[in-house]
Amino acid sequence: MPDRLSHEPPKRHRRLPDQRWQISPQQTELAQKLAVETNISPIISQLLINRGIETPKQVETFLDPESLILPSPLEEFPDLAISLELLEEAIAFQKKIAICGDYDADGMTSTALLLRSLRALGAQVDYAIPSRMHEGYGINKRIIEEFHSEGVWLILTVDNGISAFEPIARARELGLKVIITDHHDIPQQLPPANAILNPKLIAESSPYRGVAGVGVAYILAVSLAQHLGQVQGLIKPMLALFTLGTIADLAPLTGVNRRWVKRGLQHLPKSQLPGIQALIQVAGVQARGDEKAGGQITDVCCLLSPKTQNAKSLKPEDIGFRLGPRINAIGRIGNPQTIIELLITNDMGEALELAMQCEQTNTSRQQMCEQIEQEAIAYVETEFVTSLQQDRVLFIVQPNWHHGVIGIVASRLLERYGVPVFIGTYEDEEHIRGSARGIPEFHIFEALEYCHDLLGKFGGHKAAGGFSLKAQNLQALRSRLSEFANQCLEPQHLKPLLKIDAQLNLNEINQQFYQQLNALHPCGMDNPDPTFWTPNVQVVEQQTIGKGHIKLTLIQNIDNQQYKIKAIAWRWRDYFPLPPRVDVAYKLRENHFNGNTTIELELIGVRLPQSHQFFTSPRTQSSTTFEYRQRQYTCGFYKNGLGSELRIKNPEGKVLVMQPGHIIGLLGTNRENAKEVDLSQPQYDSIIQAALKALSVLSAEL
């Protein structure tokens, strides 16, 4: 037998994701008690506990959001009553109303929602959206002056305005009425509007607290329709737009958002809005499932039809990954008017034409993002990778990047490096505009406020924001952001955080278990998809597909049985090939292919098993004995060539040899007559794991 295996160095792999795994503590006793009291499975009970839901009443409200008793929005939003009075007066006397929206999915769906509803209620209303390329986010003085020259009486801002003190002050000087509807964080000085509707201004305990801009618009529109007694035919179209905007904006799917989005996902596949049907067709989204829709609804802001049995529903990922990007692509690199017209048209032919424009623009956006991301990574690896631990924030500014997509690139860099990311590009030689994305321990809006004297316009919330500055302030801003980051971040924070719900073995994953998880849907922000991990699985097949994804087959050996499952790792080309044995973290996904439905893993994390760390760096040349299937074996680590190898000897004197990173080993009484064996086979893998466990116990004792 040739001796090449004994001297071959371990196979080298590209680096693995540098993540910090936060595995939720398993509260077995509480989970079992809650499961009995609420008649749910212990695993669902544990998942709910992980989300802060620990009492039977909380479980009932979460699993059945229709049981939530909603207060009237008029009681929660102090300025809602005056907003309704202003709108009623404008409609009654045909005074011009103008909406100023935003160019992201939240802003565009909000604008379309108010346009459709106000026109249906008899209002004379038009809209404007600032130019992303030339003006940036939010209402500005140019728009105010334009509205005034057109004879506008009432301005409605949607998804913006809370930080626009000067433009709103100018509008009031000109005698215009202003209602601000926004959901962004509250600045130190509120603008002098006639009314401000913002969930950040109401009690934190309110079920309306987490609504996005489109949620505020929805509350205003439905309240107005009820106030005027004209709700017939209005609620379902508004609910569809609310659902699109809420999920695309990553608003928390708790409180009323969970209640309304759950209904909206059931309603979207059969929506009467041509624009939504066209988007669904172009994106190739398939409704699925047989979940039951909600019951007869009579409370405020929730008027829907009676329940429908076996209604097919969309899932949040259908919007988040399919419909939302096509809407956002227009706002990023196209003309937002395309989306507004798509969502307000009643002509299916026009809707399909506009939806195809979205499709083409989204393809261009994908290509642009890919190019900028690769350039940004190359720049970081050259200029910043050694200083990230000291800076604790990544701030990149480059010319000729499209500022419509740098926010997406910022999110990808955050995933890769685990530090807050501020990324900008030059508007001209003297001005820079950028986007920011944060980690849990770093509040983006507070960071921007900390640097307010160095910035032009800025806004945002905890996780994301936008800003502009003069180029001459660039170095000062970089230093100030690093100063802020060093106040709130420790070195251990500077890795992407992976929150994991529970450990699973592959033999526990089946359709029945997957259907149990449906009780948690719709999942999204503040109610994340359940995330699991499985230790020490084998990667037996892997290949790159598409735009840098890895398709894998994983195996886990349990009690001498082999359990196999397919997996996908999106955009993991940099980590290919993965080592032959890893711990994996993942979400569960259904794969519908050729009429067959299977459960697959969507990998979100991978790391070397703890046993592998011990295997490749044993403290000493150690050996021990262990019992396996009522037989005594000896095992140990031995130096050989450039590394170490594991040897396991049975009572008959046969030795199994394994080297790190290899799935082919040797079996025989000596190297000359040894044969090559596939160590991934259950009979070999099980005894290797038993040996490694025995050696880890020995190491702990030493």
C-alpha positions in Angstrom: 0.0 0.0 0.0 1.6 3.4 -0.9 2.5 5.7 1.9 1.3 8.9 0.3 -1.7 9.5 2.7 0.6 9.5 5.7 2.7 12.4 4.4 0.2 14.4 2.5 -0.5 17.8 4.2 -4.0 18.5 5.3 -6.2 19.8 2.5 -6.5 23.6 2.7 -9.8 25.3 2.5 -10.7 28.9 2.0 -11.7 30.8 5.1 -15.0 30.1 6.7 -17.5 32.8 7.8 -16.1 34.5 10.9 -19.3 34.5 12.9 -20.3 34.6 16.6 -23.0 32.0 17.2 -25.5 32.9 19.9 -27.5 29.8 20.7 -30.6 30.4 22.8 -30.6 28.7 26.2 -33.0 25.8 26.1 -35.6 26.2 28.9 -36.9 22.7 28.8 -39.1 22.8 31.9 -40.8 26.1 30.9 -41.2 24.9 27.3 -42.8 21.7 28.4 -45.2 23.5 30.9 -46.2 26.0 28.2 -46.7 23.3 25.6 -49.1 21.4 28.0 -51.0 24.6 28.9 -51.5 25.8 25.3 -51.6 22.4 23.4 -48.6 23.1 21.2 -45.5 21.0 20.7 -42.5 21.6 23.0 -40.3 22.8 20.1 -42.8 25.5 19.1 -43.1 26.4 22.7 -39.3 26.8 23.0 -39.2 28.9 19.8 -41.9 31.2 21.3 -39.9 31.5 24.6 -36.9 32.6 22.5 -39.1 35.4 21.2 -40.2 36.6 24.6 -43.5 34.8 24.6 -43.8 33.0 27.9 -47.4 33.0 29.1 -50.5 31.3 27.7 -52.2 34.7 27.0 -49.1 35.8 25.0 -49.1 32.5 23.1 -52.8 33.0 22.2 -52.3 36.5 20.9 -49.2 35.5 18.9 -50.6 32.4 17.3 -54.0 34.0 16.8 -53.4 37.7 16.1 -57.1 38.2 15.5 -57.6 37.7 19.2 -55.7 40.9 19.9 -58.0 43.7 21.1 -57.0 46.8 19.3 -57.5 50.3 20.8 -58.8 52.9 18.4 -56.0 54.7 16.5 -57.7 57.9 17.5 -56.8 57.1 21.1 -53.2 56.2 20.2 -52.2 59.0 17.7 -52.8 62.4 19.3 -52.8 64.2 15.9 -55.0 61.8 14.0 -58.2 63.7 14.7 -56.9 67.0 13.3 -55.5 65.1 10.3 -59.0 63.7 9.5 -60.5 67.2 9.9 -58.0 68.7 7.4 -58.5 65.9 4.9 -62.3 66.1 5.2 -62.2 69.8 4.6 -59.9 69.4 1.6 -62.3 66.8 0.1 -65.4 68.7 0.9 -64.2 71.9 -0.7 -62.1 70.3 -3.4 -58.9 71.9 -2.1 -55.7 70.5 -3.7 -53.8 67.9 -1.8 -50.2 66.9 -2.6 -48.4 63.9 -1.4 -44.6 63.9 -1.0 -43.4 60.3 -0.9 -40.0 58.5 -0.9 -38.2 56.4 -3.5 -38.0 53.2 -1.5 -40.6 50.4 -1.3 -42.1 51.8 1.9 -42.4 55.3 0.5 -43.7 54.3 -2.9 -46.3 51.8 -1.6 -47.4 54.5 1.0 -47.8 57.1 -1.8 -49.8 54.7 -4.0 -52.0 53.7 -1.0 -52.9 57.3 -0.2 -53.4 58.2 -3.9 -55.8 55.4 -4.5 -57.7 55.9 -1.3 -58.0 59.7 -1.4 -59.1 59.6 -5.1 -61.6 57.0 -4.3 -62.9 59.3 -1.5 -63.3 62.2 -3.9 -60.1 64.1 -3.2 -58.2 66.2 -5.7 -54.8 64.8 -5.1 -51.4 64.5 -6.9 -47.9 63.5 -5.8 -44.2 64.2 -6.0 -41.1 62.2 -5.1 -37.7 63.8 -4.7 -34.9 62.7 -7.1 -32.6 60.2 -5.5 -29.9 61.2 -7.9 -30.1 65.0 -7.5 -31.9 65.8 -4.3 -31.7 62.8 -1.9 -34.2 61.7 0.7 -37.1 63.7 2.0 -39.3 66.7 1.2 -37.3 69.8 0.3 -37.8 73.5 -0.4 -38.0 73.0 -4.2 -41.0 70.7 -3.8 -42.6 73.0 -1.3 -42.3 76.0 -3.7 -43.6 73.9 -6.6 -46.6 72.7 -4.6 -47.3 76.4 -3.6 -47.2 77.5 -7.2 -49.6 74.8 -8.2 -52.2 76.0 -5.7 -51.8 73.1 -3.2 -53.7 73.7 0.1 -52.6 70.6 2.0 -49.3 68.6 1.9 -49.1 65.0 3.1 -45.7 63.5 3.6 -45.3 59.8 3.6 -42.3 57.8 5.0 -40.5 61.1 5.4 -40.8 64.6 6.9 -40.0 64.1 10.6 -36.5 65.6 10.2 -37.5 68.2 7.5 -37.7 71.3 9.8 -36.8 74.0 7.3 -38.9 72.8 4.3 -42.0 72.4 6.6 -41.3 75.8 8.2 -41.2 77.2 4.6 -44.5 75.6 3.8 -46.2 77.1 6.8 -44.7 80.5 5.9 -46.5 80.2 2.6 -49.8 79.3 4.3 -49.9 75.6 3.4 -51.3 73.0 5.7 -49.0 70.1 6.4 -49.6 66.5 7.8 -46.4 64.5 8.4 -46.8 60.7 8.3 -43.5 59.1 9.0 -42.0 56.3 11.2 -38.3 57.3 11.4 -36.6 58.2 14.7 -37.6 61.5 16.3 -35.1 64.4 15.9 -34.3 66.9 18.7 -36.6 69.5 17.1 -39.9 68.6 15.5 -41.0 70.4 12.4 -43.9 72.9 12.7 -46.5 70.8 10.9 -50.2 71.0 11.6 -50.2 67.3 12.5 -47.6 64.6 12.9 -48.4 60.9 12.8 -45.4 58.9 13.8 -45.5 55.6 15.9 -42.3 56.7 17.6 -44.3 59.5 19.3 -46.8 57.0 20.9 -46.4 54.7 23.8 -43.9 51.8 23.4 -46.6 49.4 24.6 -49.0 50.3 21.8 -49.7 47.6 19.2 -49.2 50.3 16.5 -45.7 51.1 17.7 -43.9 49.1 15.0 -45.8 50.2 11.9 -43.7 51.4 8.9 -44.5 54.4 6.8 -47.0 52.4 4.9 -48.6 51.4 8.1 -49.1 55.0 9.2 -50.6 55.7 5.7 -52.9 52.7 6.1 -54.1 53.8 9.5 -54.8 57.3 8.2 -56.6 56.1 5.0 -58.8 53.5 6.8 -59.6 55.9 9.6 -60.6 58.6 7.0 -62.7 56.1 5.0 -64.5 55.1 8.3 -64.9 58.7 9.3 -66.6 59.5 5.9 -68.6 56.2 6.0 -67.1 55.0 2.7 -65.2 51.8 3.4 -66.8 49.7 0.7 -64.2 48.4 -1.7 -61.3 50.3 -0.2 -59.9 48.1 2.5 -58.6 45.1 0.4 -56.5 47.2 -2.1 -55.0 49.2 0.8 -54.2 46.0 2.7 -52.4 44.6 -0.3 -50.2 47.7 -0.5 -49.7 47.8 3.2 -48.4 44.2 3.1 -46.0 44.9 0.2 -44.5 47.9 1.9 -44.3 46.5 5.4 -42.4 43.4 4.5 -40.2 45.2 1.9 -39.3 47.8 4.5 -38.3 45.1 7.0 -40.8 46.4 9.6 -41.3 44.3 12.7 -43.9 41.6 12.2 -45.4 42.0 15.7 -48.5 43.7 17.0 -50.8 45.0 14.3 -48.2 44.3 11.6 -48.4 40.6 12.3 -52.2 40.7 12.3 -52.5 42.7 9.1 -49.6 41.1 7.2 -51.0 37.6 7.9 -54.3 38.6 6.2 -52.5 40.5 3.4 -50.4 37.5 2.5 -53.6 35.5 2.1 -55.2 38.2 0.1 -52.3 39.1 -2.3 -52.6 36.1 -4.6 -56.2 37.1 -5.5 -55.7 40.9 -5.3 -57.8 42.9 -7.7 -55.0 45.4 -8.2 -53.6 44.9 -11.7 -50.1 46.1 -10.6 -49.8 43.5 -7.9 -51.0 40.7 -10.2 -48.5 41.8 -12.9 -45.7 41.9 -10.4 -46.6 38.4 -9.1 -46.7 37.1 -12.7 -43.4 38.7 -13.8 -41.6 37.5 -10.7 -42.9 34.0 -11.0 -44.2 33.9 -7.5 -46.5 30.9 -6.6 -49.1 31.0 -3.9 -49.0 27.9 -1.8 -50.3 26.3 1.4 -53.7 25.7 2.7 -53.7 27.9 5.8 -57.1 29.3 6.8 -57.7 33.0 6.5 -58.8 35.1 9.4 -62.4 35.3 10.7 -65.0 38.0 10.3 -63.4 41.3 11.3 -65.3 44.3 12.7 -62.7 46.3 14.6 -61.1 49.5 13.4 -58.6 49.4 10.5 -59.3 45.7 10.0 -62.4 45.4 7.8 -62.1 42.3 5.7 -64.3 39.7 4.1 -65.4 36.5 6.0 -63.0 33.7 6.3 -62.1 31.6 3.2 -61.3 27.9 3.6 -58.1 26.6 2.1 -56.9 30.0 0.9 -53.5 29.9 -0.8 -51.1 32.3 0.7 -47.8 34.0 -0.1 -45.0 34.0 2.4 -42.9 37.0 3.5 -39.9 35.8 1.6 -42.0 35.9 -1.6 -42.2 39.7 -1.1 -38.8 40.2 0.6 -36.8 38.3 -2.1 -39.0 38.5 -5.2 -41.5 41.3 -5.3 -39.8 43.8 -3.0 -36.5 43.9 -4.9 -38.3 44.6 -8.2 -40.1 47.6 -6.5 -36.9 48.8 -4.8 -34.8 48.5 -8.0 -36.9 51.2 -9.6 -36.5 53.5 -6.7 -32.8 52.9 -6.6 -31.8 53.3 -10.2 -35.0 54.2 -12.1 -37.9 56.6 -11.9 -40.2 56.0 -8.9 -43.1 57.2 -11.0 -43.0 53.8 -12.7 -44.0 52.0 -9.4 -46.6 54.6 -8.4 -48.3 54.3 -11.8 -48.0 50.5 -11.6 -49.7 50.4 -8.2 -52.5 52.8 -9.1 -53.4 51.8 -12.6 -56.6 49.8 -13.2 -55.4 48.6 -16.7 -53.8 45.2 -16.8 -52.0 45.8 -20.1 -50.3 48.9 -18.7 -49.6 47.0 -15.5 -47.8 44.2 -17.3 -45.8 46.7 -19.3 -44.7 48.6 -16.2 -43.9 45.3 -14.4 -41.6 44.3 -17.2 -39.8 47.6 -16.7 -39.3 46.7 -13.1 -37.9 43.3 -14.1 -35.4 44.8 -16.5 -34.3 47.4 -14.0 -33.9 44.8 -11.3 -31.6 42.8 -13.5 -29.5 46.0 -14.1 -29.5 46.6 -10.3 -28.3 43.1 -9.6 -25.3 43.5 -12.0 -24.5 46.9 -10.5 -24.5 45.6 -7.0 -22.3 42.7 -7.8 -19.7 44.9 -9.4 -19.7 47.5 -6.6 -19.6 44.8 -4.0 -16.5 43.1 -5.5 -14.8 46.5 -5.8 -15.6 47.3 -2.2 -14.4 44.0 -0.9 -11.1 44.4 -2.8 -10.7 47.9 -1.4 -11.4 46.8 2.2 -9.1 43.8 2.0 -6.3 46.2 0.8 -6.9 49.3 2.9 -8.9 48.4 6.1 -8.9 44.8 7.0 -6.0 45.2 9.5 -7.5 48.4 11.1 -11.1 47.2 11.6 -10.5 46.1 15.2 -9.2 49.6 16.1 -11.7 51.6 14.0 -14.6 49.3 14.9 -16.5 50.8 12.0 -16.1 50.5 8.2 -16.3 53.8 6.3 -15.7 53.6 2.5 -16.1 56.4 0.0 -15.4 55.9 -3.6 -16.2 57.8 -6.8 -18.4 56.5 -9.6 -20.5 54.2 -7.4 -24.3 54.5 -7.9 -25.7 55.8 -4.7 -29.0 54.1 -5.5 -27.5 50.7 -4.7 -24.7 51.4 -2.1 -27.2 50.7 0.7 -27.5 47.1 -0.5 -23.7 46.8 -0.7 -23.5 48.2 2.8 -25.7 45.4 4.0 -23.6 42.8 2.3 -20.4 44.2 3.7 -22.0 44.1 7.2 -22.8 40.4 6.7 -19.2 39.8 5.7 -17.2 41.8 8.2 -19.6 42.2 11.1 -18.9 45.8 11.8 -21.2 48.9 11.2 -20.8 50.0 7.6 -21.0 53.6 6.2 -20.5 53.7 2.5 -20.7 56.8 0.3 -20.0 58.1 -3.2 -19.3 61.5 -4.6 -22.2 63.6 -6.0 -19.6 66.1 -7.3 -16.2 67.1 -6.2 -17.4 68.8 -3.1 -20.3 66.6 -1.8 -20.7 63.0 -0.7 -23.9 61.0 -0.1 -24.0 57.7 1.6 -25.9 54.9 3.4 -25.3 53.2 6.7 -26.1 49.8 8.2 -25.6 48.8 11.8 -25.1 45.8 14.1 -27.3 45.2 17.2 -24.9 47.0 19.6 -24.5 50.1 17.3 -27.4 52.6 16.8 -27.0 54.2 13.4 -29.3 57.2 14.0 -27.5 58.0 17.3 -24.2 57.7 15.5 -25.3 60.2 12.9 -26.6 62.6 15.5 -23.2 62.3 17.3 -21.7 63.6 14.0 -24.4 66.1 13.2 -22.1 69.1 12.9 -20.1 67.3 10.2 -23.1 66.3 8.1 -25.6 67.9 5.8 -28.9 66.0 5.8 -29.2 62.7 7.6 -31.9 60.4 9.0 -32.7 56.8 9.8 -33.2 54.5 12.7 -31.3 51.9 14.8 -30.4 49.6 11.9 -30.0 51.9 8.9 -29.7 55.4 7.8 -28.7 57.9 5.1 -26.5 60.9 5.2 -24.7 63.6 3.2 -21.6 65.7 3.9 -19.1 68.1 2.4 -16.1 66.2 1.0 -13.8 68.4 3.2 -15.4 66.8 6.3 -14.6 63.2 5.2 -11.6 62.5 7.4 -13.1 64.2 10.4 -16.3 62.2 10.0 -14.3 58.9 9.7 -12.6 59.8 13.0 -15.8 60.8 14.8 -17.6 57.6 13.8 -14.7 55.5 15.0 -14.8 57.5 18.3 -18.5 56.7 18.7 -18.0 53.1 17.7 -15.2 52.7 20.3 -17.6 54.0 23.0 -20.3 51.3 22.4 -18.5 48.3 20.8 -16.1 45.8 22.3 -13.8 43.6 20.2 -16.1 40.6 20.6 -18.9 42.5 18.9 -17.0 42.8 15.7 -18.2 39.6 14.1 -21.5 38.9 12.3 -24.0 37.8 15.0 -25.9 34.6 14.3 -28.8 34.0 16.6 -29.8 30.3 16.8 -33.0 28.9 18.3 -32.2 25.3 19.0 -30.2 22.2 18.0 -31.8 19.7 15.6 -30.6 16.3 14.3 -31.3 15.7 10.6 -33.6 12.7 11.4 -36.0 15.2 13.1 -36.5 17.2 9.9 -39.6 16.2 7.9 -42.8 17.6 6.5 -44.7 17.2 9.8 -42.1 19.2 11.7 -42.0 21.9 8.9 -45.8 22.3 9.1 -45.5 22.8 12.8 -43.2 25.8 12.2 -46.0 27.4 10.1 -47.6 28.5 13.4 -44.9 31.1 13.7 -45.5 32.7 10.3 -45.5 35.3 9.0 -41.8 35.6 10.0 -39.7 38.7 9.6 -38.2 41.4 11.7 -38.6 40.8 15.5 -40.1 37.4 14.6 -37.3 35.8 12.7 -37.5 32.6 10.8 -36.6 29.7 13.2 -32.9 29.0 13.0 -31.4 25.7 13.9 -28.0 24.1 14.1 -26.7 20.6 13.7 -23.2 19.6 14.9 -20.6 17.6 13.1 -22.3 16.9 9.7 -20.4 15.6 6.7 -20.3 17.4 3.4 -20.4 14.6 0.9 -21.3 16.6 -2.2 -20.9 20.3 -3.1 -20.8 22.5 -6.2 -21.1 26.2 -7.1 -24.2 27.1 -9.0 -25.7 30.4 -10.4 -24.1 33.6 -9.2 -21.8 32.1 -6.6 -24.1 29.9 -4.6 -23.1 26.5 -3.1 -25.4 23.5 -3.5 -24.6 20.7 -1.0 -25.5 17.3 0.3 -25.1 16.8 4.0 -25.0 13.6 6.0 -25.4 12.9 9.7 -24.8 9.5 11.2 -27.0 8.6 14.2 -26.9 5.2 15.8 -25.3 3.7 12.8 -28.0 5.1 10.5 -27.2 7.6 7.8 -29.5 10.7 7.3 -29.1 12.8 4.2 -30.4 16.2 3.2 -29.9 18.8 0.5 -28.8 22.3 1.3 -28.1 25.7 -0.4 -25.8 28.4 0.7 -26.6 31.7 -1.0 -23.6 33.8 -2.3 -21.0 31.7 -0.5 -18.6 31.3 -3.4 -15.8 32.7 -1.3 -16.1 29.8 1.1 -16.0 27.1 -1.5 -15.1 24.3 -1.0 -16.4 23.8 2.5 -14.4 21.3 4.7 -15.7 17.7 4.8 -17.0 17.9 8.3 -18.7 21.1 9.9 -21.3 22.4 12.3 -24.1 24.0 10.3 -26.6 26.7 11.1 -29.7 27.0 8.9 -33.3 27.8 8.2 -35.7 25.3 6.7 -37.1 25.8 3.3 -39.5 23.9 1.0 -38.2 23.1 -2.5 -41.0 22.7 -5.1 -39.4 21.0 -8.1 -41.2 18.9 -10.8 -44.3 18.6 -8.7 -42.3 17.3 -5.7 -42.0 19.1 -2.4 -38.9 18.4 -0.2 -37.4 20.1 2.8 -34.0 21.6 2.4 -31.6 23.6 4.5 -30.7 27.2 3.8 -27.3 27.6 5.3 -26.6 30.8 7.2 -23.6 29.7 9.2 -20.9 27.1 9.3 -18.0 26.4 11.6 -15.5 23.7 12.2 -16.7 21.2 14.8 -15.2 21.4 18.3 -13.9 17.9 17.9 -12.0 19.1 14.7 -10.3 21.9 16.7 -9.1 19.3 19.2 -8.2 16.8 16.4 -5.9 19.2 14.5 -4.2 20.7 17.6 -3.9 17.9 20.3 -2.2 19.1 23.5 0.0 16.0 23.6 0.5 12.8 21.7 -2.3 11.2 23.8 -4.1 7.8 23.7 -6.9 6.2 25.6 -9.3 3.2 25.5 -13.0 3.3 24.9 -15.9 0.9 24.5 -18.0 0.8 21.4 -20.7 -1.7 20.8 -19.5 -3.8 23.7 -16.0 -4.0 22.3 -12.8 -2.4 23.7 -10.8 -0.1 21.4 -7.7 2.0 21.8 -7.2 5.3 20.1 -4.8 8.2 20.0 -3.3 11.1 18.1 0.1 10.5 16.5 2.5 12.7 14.6 3.0 11.8 11.0 4.7 13.8 8.4 3.5 17.4 8.5 0.6 16.9 10.8 -1.1 14.5 13.1 -3.5 11.6 12.5 -6.1 9.7 14.5 -5.5 5.9 14.9 -8.2 3.5 16.2 -7.2 -0.1 17.0 -9.7 -2.9 17.4 -9.1 -6.1 19.5 -7.9 -8.0 16.4 -5.1 -5.5 15.8 -6.7 -3.8 12.8 -6.0 0.0 12.7 -8.2 2.7 11.2 -6.3 5.8 10.3 -7.8 9.3 9.7 -6.1 12.5 8.8 -7.8 16.0 9.2 -9.7 17.2 6.2 -9.8 13.8 4.5 -12.8 11.5 4.0 -10.6 8.7 2.7 -8.7 6.8 5.4 -6.7 3.6 5.8 -7.7 0.3 7.4 -5.3 -2.6 8.0 -2.8 -4.2 10.3 0.0 -2.2 8.7 0.5 0.4 6.1 1.8 -2.0 3.5 -1.4 -4.1 3.4 -3.9 -1.3 4.4 -6.8 -0.5 2.1 -8.4 2.8 1.5 -11.9 3.2 3.0 -14.6 5.9 2.8 -14.7 7.4 6.3 -18.1 9.0 5.6 -19.7 5.5 5.8 -21.7 5.1 9.0 -19.7 2.2 10.3 -16.5 4.2 10.2 -17.9 7.6 11.0 -19.6 6.3 14.2 -16.5 4.8 15.6 -14.4 7.9 14.8 -16.9 10.1 16.6 -16.8 7.7 19.6 -13.0 7.9 19.6 -12.9 11.7 19.4 -15.4 11.9 22.3 -13.2 9.6 24.4 -10.1 11.7 23.6 -11.9 15.0 24.3 -12.8 13.6 27.8 -9.2 12.7 28.3 -8.1 16.2 27.2 -10.5 17.8 29.7 -9.2 15.6 32.5 -5.6 16.7 31.6 
